Amino acid sequence: MSSIKCTLRKETKNEINRYIDNEFIIEMIKEIYSYINTMHKVKIDDSNFDKENAESRVILMDNGPFNIYDYIYTKDFLYELSFDGTYIKELDESELKGNVKGRSKYIPAKITEDSKVLYKYVPKDIATVLYEKVEKSMEKRKGDLYKDFKKKYNRDYLFNSVRWYKRSRDGKVYCDIDLDELDESKKIKLEEQIKTEIGNAYKIRWASDVSSKVASLENKLLLDVYDEGCKLLGVKNQYLLESVESDNSQEEKDLIAIMVENSKEATESSKGVNRLKVKVVNSFEKYINNLINMKVYKTKDHMNLFLNDAREIIFGYYKSVSLKGFSKELKDKGHLVNKLIEKVAIIENIIYKEYQLKNPKAPKLYDIELQEECIPWICIKGLLWTSENIYVKNKVRDELEEIILDNPIDEYKEARAMKRHFYLHIGDTNTGKTYSSIERLMEAETGVYLAPLRLLALEIQDKLNSQNIRCSLLTGEEEDIKNHASHVSSTIEKLQLGTPYDICVIDEAQMIGDKQRGWAWTRAIIGVLAPEIHICMAPEAKDIIIKLIKDCNDTYEIINHKRDTDLIFEDKKFNLKTDIKKGDALVVFGKKKALAVSAELLNNNIKTSIIYGSLPYSTRKKQFERFLDGETEVIVCTDAIGMGVNLPIKRIVFLETRKFDGVSQRKLMVSEIKQIAGRAGRKGIYEKGYVASTSDGNLIKSALTAKTNKIEKCYIEIPDSLLELDIEIIDALKTWSLAPIKGYYKKPDVTTIIFLLNRLKALKVKASKEDLLKMATIPFEENNKRVLALWEEYCIMYSKGVVNLRRPKLNEIVNAKKELDELECYYKSLELNYSFSKNFKLIVDNEYIAREKEYTANKINDLLLTSLLNHERVCIDCGKKLSWDHPSERCRICKEKLYFLKGDGYRPRFRDFRRDRDYRNRRSRKRFL
């Protein structure tokens, strides 16, 4: 009998764990209550923290009291930062030295007295602080709690708590003991053995981390935990919230009926519904009852979180109930599913009624129900979503069919009443198309030139005025209106459709296929009031433009233009260090790369002109003039060089053959290569033009002779009739953009416009639909955060009746490398100030704007002349010079050092508290289940 041993049953271990965990949870709830009511939020300011000074400290700022309504789950609150934290030492990685010969691998050296030590602040979150408090307070109660647990001990309890076993060669062999056969002394000895096992299990669980013992609290609603804390401490709950209850209204009953009857069919017809996991199926009744009995508070977040989890169970059930192996567990649970659907319908009804109070024009359930398409969506996405996305879309679609004409051509009645004749100038880049058209324009008494870029509009204005033909300038960013001007040079979007001209010239008409701006070319072709119209285009636009002209019942004739200079591809791979020649234009894609290439060339005593998209136009002009005057022999540019710029370029060199198009890195298209390469070999200066590349030579070479894909569709503008619809402009735009359209027309990309309109909606800007749409279509760089913030400020100011917008300010420049970015941002802000004021007829200080723009453009130009080396690429660790196209911000040696440093786990890794500030917003929430 002496060889028999015992082990605790799993049920007994769970009972011990529950007993200990419950006591820790109670203590934790009390501490959570206390912390919320006695402590404040903390905000960390590290702006003046010196990581090299052991005495330096971050500033811990009081960020106000906790508002329990800001948190859904307890974990949201627990992972806030506390006022506690520590300072730790770490070694500056740039000081690490040492290497291993052979394979160019580097390893960190030992820390010496000369090693540079940095200091870092590591904060504690609230959870850590509370865990420490609970651990200390529970340690004092450990003995008493154990004594209370031991009160359960009696002979039956003890002997039922264990299983008996003997050791054998094959391991444990479990056996039974007949207590009746044992004498009293043996029973007592065995009881002591069992008590030892229970005591050991108690110690093990007690010694586990506090976090594991209170883990179940994290996913509980904080309001519930706080309420429990109030009950434990016998105090009044100041945060009591109303929970969801049925209102027994007819709308609620109707919604319940719709959802109960149609949820199964909706599941079968919808995509993306997942079947239930096996563990959920095995405990389905438990899961669904938890949801049915769950208290749901009347807050948007609580209700939406519940709805998400409830729908997962409901639709997962219908997806799984007929599957082999699942039907047995699920087939009798339909009544529970219907109960859960009823609860979902009750909450959906509450949400929608609150929405109707804020939106009196919102449709009633009866109206939505009449559209059959809405029924499954009510089950899948809810009543509010269906109202905004399906019902409104269908209603607007019907209204659109009534008010929008089938053919956009019919909207321009004055142009249809005219007899117009078109001259189609067709040819590749640098074939004299625009030159021929402008010569004819200068012969007319009145005329308009429509350019794709402001730079081209400026160039033509200068040319006409130099020939004593008074010509005004009209662009989105500026105006230069000459008294008694007979001609206008304009960007194509600014065409004044109601003004008659003798001759119109439309340049770069292949842009008709551009998804964002193509509508402007379509509108100009079908709507401009001129008896003689010259269109300059690449060959791929020929067919689509002829279709437009024929539909307008106008006449046309074709004038083909051919290059007088041959375009020759150089098979030899271009080397930036050795192959530079006078008259080269080096093409990259991106401002930083253009600056880095220019800096690299300057180190080799080669001066360059620099052209990129965000450069102010007057600065571009100065850079062009330097090249024209021979001050520079080379141009470094982006694809901004490709359209309409006439410069004495002998050779185009593609330093890159891939560009980022806003979504991904992709190879250049044939049309892009031709447009850029065609700038080589300026007519009248060179007999031949040359093209070279540093890589993908076959791509460039084949593109020069390849046929460009024809443009099959042309884009149309947003119709003014959308503003007549009795719905929000955002809904009207969304529906219009998705509605089908006949013929060879396409809708423009309205993503950016909708994004800006949503910003205005979030800012609660009050304005007419006309003004809102005008705000969202003002030209400015929405990707620039500061310019976007200024635009938002101007929209708010206008909505409040301000007639004089705040002047932009140039931020104090503390970093020489950032000075160029700051000046460019300031220039864009000045342009926005002018264009916004002009569009809304506000007071404009023309003299101030012109003076500041000229100063800024000159300053930018000076920086490109004097401070270009600030943009040279260097290793961020050791300062070693890098080539312009180096794939990393570190040199090879420093990168390998860092790799081995991280690989060996040399540095301790701590959470960065600066990122933790927004931890609650970034964290992915676990589900209720």
Buried (B, 14 or more C-beta within 10 A) or exposed (E): EEEEBBBBEEEBBEBBBEBBBEBBBBBBBBBBBBBBBEBEBBEBEBEEBEBEEEEBEBEBEEEEEBEBBEBBBBBBBBBBBBBBBEBEEBBEBBBBEEBEEEEEEBBBBEBEEEEEEBBBBEBBBBBBBBBBBBBEBBEEEBEEBBEEBEEEBEEEEBBEBBBBBEEEEEEEEEEEBEEEEBEEEBBEEBBEBBBEBBBEBBEEBBEEEBBEBBEEBBBBBBBBBBBBBBEEEEEEBEEEBEEBEBEEEEBBBBBBEBBBEBBBEBBEEBEEBEBBEEEBBEEBEEBBEBBBEBEBBBBEBBBBBBBEBBBBBBBBBBBBBEEEEBEEBBEEBEEBBBBBBBBBBBBBBBBBBBBBEEEEEBBEBEEBBEBEEBBBBBBBBBBBBBBBBBBBBBBBBEBBEEEBEEEBBEBBEEBBEBEBEBBBBBBBBBBBBBBBBBEBBBEBEBBBBBBBBBBBBBBBBBBBBEEEBEBBBBBBBBBBEBEEBBBBBBBBBBBEEEEEBBBBBBBBBBBBBBBBBBBBBBBBBBBBBBBBBBBBBBBBBBEBBBEBBEBBEBEBEEBEBEBEBEBBBBEEEBEBEEBBEEBBBBBBBBBEBBBBBBBBBBEEEBBBBBBBBBBBBBBBBBBBEBBEEEEBBBBBBBBBBBBBBBBBBBBBBBBBBBBEEEEEEEEBBBBBBBBBBBBBBBBEBBEEBBBBBBBBBEBBBEBBEEEBEEBEBBBBBBBEBBBEBEBBBBBBBBBBBEBEBEEBBBBBBBEEBBEBBEBBEEEEBEBEBEBBBBBBBBBBBBEBEBBBEBBBBBBBBBBEEEEEBEEBEBEEEEEEEEBBBBBBBBBBBBBBBBBBBBBBEBEBBEEEBBEBBEBBBBBBBEBBBEBBEBBBBEBEBEEEEBEBBBEEEBBBBBBBBBEBBEEEEBBEEEEEBEEBBEBBEEEEBEEBB
